[in-house]
Amino acid sequence: MTGTNSFFVRTSGCNLRCWFCDTPYASWRPEGDQVSIADIVQAIEDSGVRHVVLTGGEPLLPKESVLLCEMLRERGHHITIETAGTIARDVACDLMSISPKFRTSAPDASEHPRWSELHEQRRMPIATMQTLIEQSADYQVKFVVDGSRDLEELQEIVAQLGVPAEKVWVMPQGVSNAELDQAATWLRPWTAERGFQYCDRMQIRWYGNRRGT
């Protein structure tokens, strides 16, 4: 839930290359320190925070994420996994947050021909997403909409996944309050008409478009 005090674990590395990625240091230019699972678990325990969000990059890319989730659940933590839904692992969590990537998410083919091709090949494995949904205690399907051109594909994906409207969350693409306000004028009513959930980008509202939020 938005506003819940949570400990974020961000893995570095991603098998996609969305042009609008807001964490390029975890995808386009992976960086970060090597930290053992034991040290991550200890840091979470020391924080006193119950809710943990595993994100990335693509957090299901490293197989070690399975062990991390097992150790955290043994200690009574509530775990949310934020994933693009392109990789299925036998991982236990309390909320699987799947964010399918639209056709429009691919990087410019003229500048990144190989990544544009790989991105398109990998971005939409419906069967993999359904596996993640079926094995999770709870789930949501979250879409980041850049423009009206994404709306038809959004509805196609929802139909293919066979998920109810109340499990679908729609978020505008934007890196400033002005962009989010403008998108809300047309995207919020469109979302409500179809029974989907509208989700603002509160990290932008609260902290601005900067790293570490």
N, C-alpha and C positions, 0 to 999 in steps of 0.2 A: 504494500500500500504506500502511496506517495506520502513522504514525510516521516516514515518509520525509521527510527535510528538503526542504521545497518552498517556492517563492516564489509567493505568491497574488496574482493580479491580479483585483480585484473591480470589475466594471463597475456603473454606477448606472443604474437604469431596468429595468422589468419589465412584460411584457404580461399578467401574472396578478396576483392579489391574494389569496394564501392567508391565511386568518385567523390562522394560527399562525406566519407568516413571522418568522424569527429575525434577519433583516436588513432591518427596515422602512426604514432609511436608504438602502436600495438599491431599494426597491419602493414602499411606501406614501408615503414622503416622500423622494424621490430627492435626494441631495446629493453633494458631493464636488468636487474640483478638476478642471479641464480639464488633462489631461496628454497630451502628444504621444506617438505611438507610438514615435518615436525615443528619447524620454526614458524610456519604460517599458522598452524593450529595453536601454538603457544601465544602468538601475537593476538589472535582472536580471543583466546581465553583471558588474556591479560586485559583486554579492552572492556570486558564485562558486557559486551553486546551480544544479544541472542540471535538476531537476524543477520544472515550472511548472504551476500550476493556474489555469485561467481560469474564474472563477465570477461570481456576481452577487448580486442582480438576475438578469437573463437575459443571459448573455454573448453569445449569438448575435443579440441585438436590434440592436446596432450592426454595420454591415457592415464596419467597420474591424477587427473581430476576425479576419477572414480574413487580412488583411495582417499583423497582429501574429503570428499563428500561422506564417505563411510565413517571416517574418524569424527567429523563434525556432528553427524547425526547421532553417533554413540554418546556424544557429550550434550545432546539435547538442543542443538542449534536448528533454527528454521533456515532452510536453504532455498534460495532462488537461483536458477541457472538462466542466464541470458544468452541465447544462442541463435544463430541464423538457421538452425535446423538442417544443416547439411551433413552432419555426422551423428550417427546413433551409437551410444555406448550404454551398457547395462549399468546405469547410474541412478541412485536414489536421491530424490529431492522433494521438497514440499511444493514448489511451484516451478514448472518448466515454462519459461517465457520465450516463445519462438517468434523470431522476426524474419519472415520471408522477404527476400529481396526482389524487387520488380525488374523488369527488362531495362528500365531506365536507369538502374543503379550501376550498370557496367561502365568501366572507364573508357575514355576516348580511344577507339581502335587505332586511330592514326598515330597516337602518342604511345599507347601501350598495347600493341597488337596481340602479344602472347597472353597478357593478363586479361584482356578483353575476351579472348576466346575461352580461357580457363574459367573465368568468372561465369560466363554464360553456361558452360557445361555443368558447373557445380551448384548454381544458385537455387535450383528448384526441384530437389528430390522429394516429391510428395510422399512416397512410401516411407522414406526416412523420417519425415516430420510426423507421420501418423504413428510410427513406432514410438517416437519420443512421447507423443500424447498418450498413447495406450499404457505406457509403463510408468507414467507419472501420477502422483497423488492428486495433483491439480495442475492446470495449465492455462495459459492464455496465448493468443496469437496476436502479435502486435505489428502493425504496419506503419512505416514512416512514409508519408505521402508528400511528394515534391510538387505535384500539380495534378490537375484534373485528368491528365493523360494516364495516371496510375489507377484511376477508380474502377475502370472496367476489369483490369487484371486482378485487382483486389477481390472483387466479387467472384471472379473465376476461381481464385485460389481457395477462398472460403468454401465454395461449392465442392471443389475437389477434395478438400480435407474433411468435409462433412461435419463441420463444427457449428454449434448454435451461435446465434448473433451475440448473446451476452458474453461469450468468450473472446470476442474480437475487439481489439483496442486499436484506435486510429490516432496517429500522432502527426502533426505537421512537421515538415522539414523547415529548418530556420535557425539562424544563429544570432538573432537579435529580437528584442521584444516587439519591434515594429513589424518584422517579418512574421512573427507568430500571431500578432494581432490581425494582420491582413489575411493570413490563411484561415484564421478562425471564422471570419465573416462568411465564408462559403463552405468550409470543411466541417465545422461543427454542426450546422443544420443538416448537411448531407448524411453525416454519421448518425444523428438522432433519428432521422427518417427511416433508417434501416435497422434500428435497434442495436447498433454497435455502441461501444463505449468510446468517448472522446478523452484523449490524454494529452495535456499540454506538456511542454518541455520545461519542467519546473527548475531543472538545474540551470537553464538559461535565465529564467525569471529571477532566481535567487542569487546566482553568482556570476552571470555573464558567460560568454563563450571562452572559457579558459580551462587549462589542464588542471586535473586534480579534483574536479567536481562531478 
